Amino acid sequence: MTRHVEVAAASRLHFGLFGVGGCPDAKPGGVGAMIDNPRLVVRATDADRFTIAGAHAERTQRVAQRVAEACLGGRLPALQLETVQSPELHTGLGVGTQHALAVAACMLEALALPRPAVGKLAEIAGRGMRSAIGSHGFDRGGLIVDEGCAGPGLAPMAARVALPSQWRFVLSCEESPPGLAGADERHAFTRLSRTPSATVDRLRRLALGQLAPAAEAVAFHRFAEALHAYGEEAGRCFAEVQGGAFASPAIERRIDWLRERGVVGCGQSSWGPTVFALAPDADSASGLAAQLVNSGVAPTRVKIAAPANEGAAVSTDRRPT
């Protein structure tokens, strides 16, 4: 019998940071949410030696080596690690973090090693160095308000709320340009001026005083209005590198098109190019998705996602060899 372990992780929408501190290593906090589509799946299978298959092979290798150094005395185990399903990288869905944490969690489960608390897991996987939303979302799902922190380690949550299960996010994504990542992202942060404290305070009040309470109260319209206001103000903190509140004219046109049709809760996820639009239920989301496909302002890459209010799922089975 061969043992198979799978870890299935959600995607992450990032609604924006509380600002920037003029330092590439700052952890300013912010707001985001986990969604059930698209999903990422990593599988570990018993093997004669360590091998890698599927997407993101180089990333898998790096994370596996970090796990080996942290937990296995540096020796890679006799496993095959395979990324069997994954969204594209650098589209604003937090794939890098979800993949790294899924690889680490999958290895530990396959080796019957205890999975540490999310802060330690993120440290082992090399994630959470700027935003903690994806790491806490991997662990628990839901709407996450990242408190931010000045020192090392994963920033704590200021709030976590389960989003109403009937709500939907309609996602649209253009082919290019991809969102900033890696060295390009670090360089962008060095070019940004410090966000005024009044702006940081307004963003925190929107997150903790409006977004989180509206989600808890299932107040769709109040949440949608706060979501758009938050995203636009947070985006303006990045105007020096984006050219405005959004990363491209195409994204701005799509958001204007949505707003003109009464879609209040819409914005750009992270650096883009994914745009999200909040709908009150599945039928409304299906209608909006069809309009977007035929609108001329959006590509045909349109998806509908429900909130993901639980952390990554781990499953284990044994199959005949």
C-alpha positions in Angstrom: 0.0 0.0 0.0 1.2 3.5 -0.9 0.3 6.4 1.4 -1.0 9.6 -0.3 -1.5 12.9 1.6 -3.2 15.9 0.0 -3.4 19.5 1.2 -6.0 21.7 -0.6 -5.7 25.4 0.0 -8.0 28.3 -1.0 -7.0 31.5 -2.8 -6.5 34.8 -1.1 -8.0 38.2 -2.0 -6.0 41.1 -0.6 -8.0 44.3 -0.3 -5.0 46.4 0.6 -2.5 47.3 3.3 -3.0 50.0 5.9 -0.3 52.0 4.3 3.4 51.8 3.7 6.3 52.8 6.0 9.0 53.7 3.5 10.8 50.5 4.4 10.8 47.4 2.2 10.6 45.1 5.3 7.6 46.9 6.9 4.6 44.9 8.1 1.9 47.5 8.1 -1.2 45.2 8.4 -4.2 45.2 6.1 -7.4 43.3 5.1 -8.1 40.3 2.9 -10.3 37.2 2.6 -10.1 33.6 1.5 -12.1 32.3 -1.4 -12.8 28.7 -2.6 -12.0 29.2 -6.3 -9.4 28.6 -7.7 -7.9 26.1 -5.3 -4.4 24.7 -4.9 -3.7 21.1 -4.2 -0.3 19.6 -3.2 0.1 15.8 -2.8 2.8 13.8 -1.1 3.3 10.1 -2.0 5.6 7.5 -0.5 8.5 6.9 -2.8 12.0 5.3 -3.0 13.7 8.7 -3.0 12.8 12.4 -3.0 11.2 13.6 -6.2 9.1 16.6 -7.4 6.4 16.7 -10.0 3.8 19.1 -11.3 3.7 22.9 -11.3 6.1 25.2 -9.4 8.8 22.6 -9.2 11.6 25.1 -8.2 9.4 26.6 -5.5 8.5 23.1 -4.2 12.2 22.3 -4.0 13.0 25.5 -2.0 10.3 24.9 0.5 11.1 21.2 0.9 14.7 22.1 1.6 13.6 24.6 4.3 11.4 21.9 5.9 14.2 19.4 5.8 16.6 21.9 7.4 14.1 22.8 10.1 12.7 19.4 11.0 14.8 16.6 9.4 18.4 17.5 10.0 18.7 18.8 6.4 18.0 15.4 4.7 15.2 15.4 2.1 12.7 12.5 2.8 11.7 9.6 0.5 8.6 11.3 -0.9 7.3 12.5 -4.2 5.8 16.0 -3.8 3.4 17.0 -6.6 1.5 20.2 -7.2 -1.5 18.7 -8.9 -3.6 21.8 -9.1 -2.7 25.5 -8.9 -3.8 29.0 -10.1 -1.3 31.1 -11.9 1.3 32.9 -10.0 1.3 36.7 -9.6 -2.3 37.4 -10.4 -3.2 38.8 -7.0 -4.5 35.5 -5.4 -1.7 34.8 -3.0 -0.6 31.6 -4.7 3.0 31.8 -3.5 2.0 31.8 0.1 -0.7 29.1 -0.2 1.7 26.9 -2.2 4.6 27.2 0.3 2.4 26.5 3.3 0.7 23.6 1.5 4.0 22.0 0.6 5.3 22.4 4.2 2.1 21.1 5.8 1.9 18.2 3.3 5.4 17.1 4.0 4.9 17.2 7.8 1.6 15.2 7.6 3.2 12.6 5.3 6.0 12.1 7.7 3.7 12.0 10.7 5.4 15.0 12.2 3.3 17.5 14.2 2.2 20.6 12.3 3.3 23.7 14.3 1.2 26.8 14.9 0.8 29.0 11.9 3.5 31.4 12.9 6.1 28.7 13.0 4.8 27.0 9.8 5.1 30.4 8.0 8.6 30.8 9.3 9.6 27.3 8.1 8.0 27.9 4.7 9.6 31.4 4.4 6.3 33.3 4.2 4.5 36.1 6.1 7.4 38.6 5.7 5.2 41.5 4.7 1.5 40.4 5.0 0.1 37.8 7.3 -3.3 37.5 5.6 -2.4 34.5 3.5 -0.8 32.6 6.3 -3.7 33.2 8.8 -6.1 32.5 5.9 -4.4 29.2 5.2 -4.8 28.3 8.9 -8.4 29.5 9.5 -10.0 30.9 6.4 -12.5 33.8 6.5 -12.1 37.6 6.4 -8.7 38.4 8.0 -7.6 41.8 9.5 -3.9 41.7 9.8 -2.7 43.7 12.8 0.8 44.3 11.4 4.0 44.4 13.5 7.4 46.1 13.6 9.5 43.1 14.6 10.2 39.6 13.3 7.6 36.8 13.0 4.1 36.5 11.7 2.0 39.5 12.5 -1.1 38.7 14.6 -4.7 38.9 13.6 -6.6 42.0 14.7 -9.9 40.3 13.7 -11.2 37.2 11.9 -14.8 36.9 10.7 -16.5 34.2 8.7 -18.0 35.8 5.6 -21.6 35.0 4.8 -21.8 31.7 2.9 -24.3 33.0 0.3 -22.0 35.9 -0.8 -20.0 35.5 -4.0 -16.9 37.1 -5.5 -16.9 37.5 -9.3 -13.2 37.5 -10.4 -11.9 38.8 -13.7 -8.3 38.7 -14.7 -6.4 40.0 -17.8 -3.5 38.1 -19.3 -0.9 40.7 -18.5 0.9 42.5 -17.0 1.3 40.2 -13.9 1.3 41.7 -10.4 4.6 42.7 -8.8 6.4 40.0 -6.9 9.9 39.1 -5.6 12.6 41.6 -6.2 10.3 43.9 -8.3 7.9 44.1 -5.3 10.7 44.8 -2.8 12.1 47.5 -5.1 8.6 49.1 -5.4 8.3 49.3 -1.6 11.6 51.2 -1.5 10.2 53.9 -3.8 7.0 54.5 -1.8 6.7 57.5 0.6 5.5 56.9 4.1 1.7 56.9 4.3 0.4 59.8 6.5 -0.8 58.6 9.9 -4.3 60.1 9.3 -4.7 57.8 6.2 -3.5 54.7 8.2 -6.0 55.6 11.0 -8.8 55.9 8.4 -8.0 52.5 6.9 -7.8 50.8 10.2 -11.2 52.3 11.2 -12.7 51.1 7.9 -11.3 47.6 8.5 -12.2 47.2 12.2 -15.1 49.6 12.5 -17.0 48.8 9.3 -15.8 45.8 7.2 -15.5 43.3 10.0 -18.7 44.3 11.8 -20.7 44.4 8.5 -19.5 40.9 7.7 -20.5 39.6 11.1 -23.9 41.3 10.8 -24.4 39.9 7.2 -25.0 43.5 6.1 -24.2 43.2 2.4 -24.6 46.8 1.3 -22.7 48.2 4.2 -19.9 45.7 3.7 -19.8 46.5 -0.1 -19.6 50.2 0.4 -16.8 49.9 3.0 -14.9 47.4 0.8 -14.8 49.8 -2.2 -13.9 52.8 0.0 -11.1 50.8 1.7 -9.6 49.4 -1.5 -9.6 52.8 -3.3 -7.9 54.6 -0.4 -5.4 51.8 0.2 -4.6 51.8 -3.5 -3.8 55.5 -3.5 -1.0 54.7 -1.1 0.7 52.9 -4.0 0.1 55.6 -6.6 3.8 56.4 -6.9 4.5 52.9 -8.4 1.1 52.1 -9.9 0.3 55.5 -11.4 -2.9 55.8 -9.5 -5.2 53.8 -7.2 -5.1 50.8 -9.6 -2.3 49.0 -11.3 -3.3 49.6 -14.9 -5.8 51.6 -17.0 -7.5 48.3 -17.9 -8.2 47.5 -14.3 -9.6 51.0 -13.7 -11.9 50.7 -16.7 -13.2 47.4 -15.5 -13.9 48.8 -12.0 -15.6 51.9 -13.5 -17.8 49.6 -15.7 -18.8 47.7 -12.6 -19.5 50.8 -10.5 -21.6 52.2 -13.4 -23.8 49.1 -13.2 -24.4 49.4 -9.5 -21.7 46.9 -8.3 -20.5 48.7 -5.2 -18.1 46.3 -3.7 -15.4 45.9 -6.3 -11.6 46.5 -6.4 -8.2 45.2 -7.2 -6.7 42.3 -5.3 -3.1 43.0 -4.2 -1.0 44.2 -7.2 -3.6 42.8 -9.6 -4.4 42.0 -12.3 -7.4 40.2 -10.7 -10.4 42.4 -10.1 -13.1 41.2 -7.7 -16.8 42.2 -7.6 -18.9 41.2 -4.6 -22.4 39.8 -5.3 -25.1 39.0 -2.7 -25.8 35.5 -3.9 -25.0 32.9 -6.6 -27.7 33.9 -9.0 -26.5 37.6 -9.0 -22.9 36.4 -9.4 -23.8 34.3 -12.5 -25.6 37.2 -14.1 -22.7 39.6 -13.5 -20.1 37.0 -14.7 -22.1 36.7 -18.0 -22.2 40.4 -18.4 -18.5 40.7 -17.8 -17.6 38.0 -20.4 -19.6 39.9 -23.1 -18.8 43.5 -22.0 -15.6 44.2 -23.9 -14.0 45.6 -20.8 -12.9 42.2 -19.3 -11.2 39.1 -20.6 -13.1 35.8 -20.8 -11.1 34.6 -17.7 -14.0 35.2 -15.3 -14.6 33.0 -12.3 -17.1 32.9 -9.4 -15.9 32.1 -5.9 -17.6 31.6 -2.6 -16.0 32.6 0.7 -13.7 30.0 2.2 -14.3 30.1 5.9 -12.1 27.2 6.9 -8.4 26.6 6.7 -6.6 24.3 4.3 -8.0 20.8 4.1 -5.7 17.8 4.7 -6.7 14.3 3.6 -4.9 10.9 3.8 -5.5 7.6 2.1 -3.7 4.4 1.2 -3.9 2.9 -2.3 -2.7 -0.4 -3.6 0.8 -0.3 -5.2 
